[in-house]
Amino acid sequence: MASFMVTLVEEVINRSLTKLVREKQLTLIHGTRDLHIPSHIFYADDMMLFSKDTTSNINVIKNIVMRYAEASGQMVNLQIATQIGFQIGTLPFTYLAVPVFRGKPQYIDFQPLADKDMVKWMRNFIWSGDLNQKKLVLVAWHKLCKPFKEGGLGVRKLSDIKEAVFGAFIKEAECRKKERKREINDDDDGEESERRKK
């Protein structure tokens, strides 16, 4: 019965939002190259709204929620909402392991997904010898990542590898910056000594 009620509520909200978009009372985000961006998406009992961040849009959405609250008897209690972890968020964020962001996708937006796949492939390879073949796991991954002395296989965690590579990259960039400064200072000193000679 509960799932039927959720579906019924979603349908009412869906039709209300669709009508508001059709009547141009709710302004949508425009995608690039005529890409259609939906006004809303439902998944299980979650709903995501996509609209421009204007006062009129916020009022329209607020009115839908209030009309729903009046019709159903369910009211939004902002104090309880903040106590149980609801908060106003910002982009980018991750929803169901998928990055949600604004603008053109960048490498960093999909890094968590790539990392997750990489760890999965590492695990598959250790247990089955094949990146794509999953096998029964006999030991927890975090135990395998321990050094030999502590009973592990010495497999390095992907996060540790990334941190080491990033640290090396930063160190190299700093060294190049210092070297460049030294070259500039040497050039300045040479020019100064030339001026003194004249």
C-alpha positions in Angstrom: 0.0 0.0 0.0 2.8 2.4 0.9 4.5 2.0 -2.5 1.2 2.7 -4.2 0.8 5.9 -2.2 4.4 7.0 -3.2 3.6 6.3 -6.9 0.3 8.2 -6.6 2.0 11.2 -4.9 4.8 11.2 -7.5 2.2 11.2 -10.3 0.4 14.2 -8.9 3.6 16.2 -8.4 4.8 15.1 -11.9 1.6 16.4 -13.6 1.8 19.6 -11.6 5.4 20.3 -12.5 4.8 19.4 -16.2 1.8 21.7 -16.3 3.9 24.6 -14.8 6.6 24.0 -17.4 4.2 23.9 -20.2 2.6 27.2 -19.0 6.1 28.7 -18.7 5.6 29.4 -14.9 8.7 27.2 -14.1 11.8 28.2 -16.0 14.1 25.3 -16.9 17.9 25.2 -17.3 18.9 25.2 -21.0 21.4 22.7 -22.2 24.0 23.2 -24.8 23.3 22.5 -28.5 19.5 22.1 -28.0 20.0 19.4 -25.3 16.8 18.8 -23.5 17.1 19.0 -19.7 14.2 17.6 -17.7 12.4 19.7 -15.1 12.4 16.8 -12.6 13.3 13.2 -12.1 11.9 10.6 -9.7 13.9 7.7 -8.4 12.3 5.4 -5.7 11.0 8.0 -3.2 13.4 10.7 -4.2 12.7 13.7 -6.5 15.3 16.0 -8.1 14.2 19.3 -9.6 16.2 21.1 -12.2 15.3 24.8 -12.7 17.0 28.2 -12.8 17.7 29.6 -9.4 15.2 32.5 -9.6 12.9 33.7 -6.8 9.9 33.1 -9.0 10.9 29.4 -9.6 11.5 28.9 -5.8 8.1 30.3 -5.1 6.4 28.1 -7.7 8.1 25.0 -6.3 7.3 26.1 -2.7 3.6 26.5 -3.7 3.5 22.9 -5.2 5.0 21.5 -1.9 2.5 23.5 0.2 -0.5 22.4 -2.0 0.7 18.8 -1.6 1.0 19.3 2.2 -2.5 20.7 2.5 -4.0 17.9 0.4 -2.2 15.1 2.0 -1.9 16.4 5.6 1.8 15.9 5.5 3.6 19.1 6.5 7.3 20.0 6.1 8.8 20.8 9.4 12.0 22.7 8.8 13.4 22.1 12.3 13.0 18.4 12.0 14.4 18.5 8.5 17.6 20.0 9.7 17.9 17.7 12.7 17.7 14.6 10.5 20.3 15.8 8.1 18.5 17.6 5.3 20.4 20.7 4.3 20.8 23.1 1.5 23.5 21.9 -0.7 25.7 23.1 -3.5 27.0 21.7 -6.8 28.8 19.4 -7.4 27.5 16.5 -5.4 27.1 12.8 -5.8 23.7 11.1 -6.0 23.5 7.3 -6.1 27.2 7.2 -7.1 26.7 9.5 -10.0 28.2 13.0 -10.0 25.8 15.9 -10.4 27.4 19.1 -11.5 26.8 22.2 -13.5 28.5 23.0 -16.8 30.8 21.0 -19.0 31.9 17.7 -17.5 35.5 17.7 -16.4 37.8 14.8 -15.5 37.6 15.6 -11.7 33.7 15.2 -11.8 34.0 11.5 -12.8 37.1 10.6 -10.8 35.1 8.8 -8.0 33.5 6.6 -10.6 36.9 5.8 -12.2 38.4 5.1 -8.8 35.6 2.7 -7.9 36.1 0.8 -11.2 39.8 0.7 -10.7 39.5 -0.8 -7.2 36.9 -3.3 -8.6 39.4 -4.4 -11.4 42.2 -4.6 -8.8 40.1 -6.9 -6.6 39.0 -9.0 -9.6 42.6 -9.5 -10.8 43.8 -10.5 -7.4 41.1 -13.1 -6.9 40.6 -14.4 -10.4 43.5 -13.2 -12.5 41.0 -11.5 -14.9 40.0 -7.8 -14.6 36.4 -8.6 -15.6 35.8 -11.8 -13.8 34.4 -11.5 -10.3 35.1 -14.4 -7.8 34.3 -15.2 -4.3 36.3 -12.9 -1.9 38.1 -14.8 0.8 39.7 -11.9 2.7 38.6 -8.4 3.2 40.2 -5.8 0.9 41.5 -3.7 3.7 43.4 -6.7 5.1 45.1 -7.4 1.7 46.3 -3.8 1.7 48.2 -4.3 4.9 52.0 -4.8 4.7 53.4 -8.4 4.7 54.6 -8.0 8.3 51.0 -7.3 9.4 49.6 -10.3 7.5 48.5 -8.6 4.3 49.7 -8.9 0.7 51.2 -5.4 0.6 48.7 -4.3 -2.0 48.7 -0.5 -2.0 45.3 1.2 -1.7 44.4 3.3 -4.8 43.9 6.3 -2.6 47.5 6.0 -1.3 48.8 5.6 -4.8 46.9 8.7 -5.9 48.1 10.7 -2.9 51.8 9.7 -3.6 51.6 10.6 -7.3 49.8 13.9 -6.5 52.5 14.7 -3.8 55.3 13.9 -6.3 53.6 16.1 -8.9 53.3 19.0 -6.4 56.9 18.6 -5.3 58.1 18.6 -8.9 56.0 21.8 -9.7 57.5 23.5 -6.6 61.0 22.6 -7.7 60.4 23.9 -11.2 58.9 27.1 -9.7 62.0 27.6 -7.5 64.3 26.9 -10.4 62.5 29.4 -12.6 62.7 32.0 -9.9 66.5 31.3 -9.5 66.9 31.8 -13.3 65.0 35.1 -13.2 67.1 36.3 -10.3 70.3 35.3 -12.0 69.2 37.1 -15.1 68.3 40.2 -13.0 71.7 40.1 -11.2 73.5 39.8 -14.6 71.7 42.8 -16.0 72.4 44.8 -12.8 76.1 44.0 -12.9 76.1 45.0 -16.6 74.6 48.4 -15.7 77.2 48.9 -13.0 80.0 48.3 -15.4 78.7 50.9 -17.8 
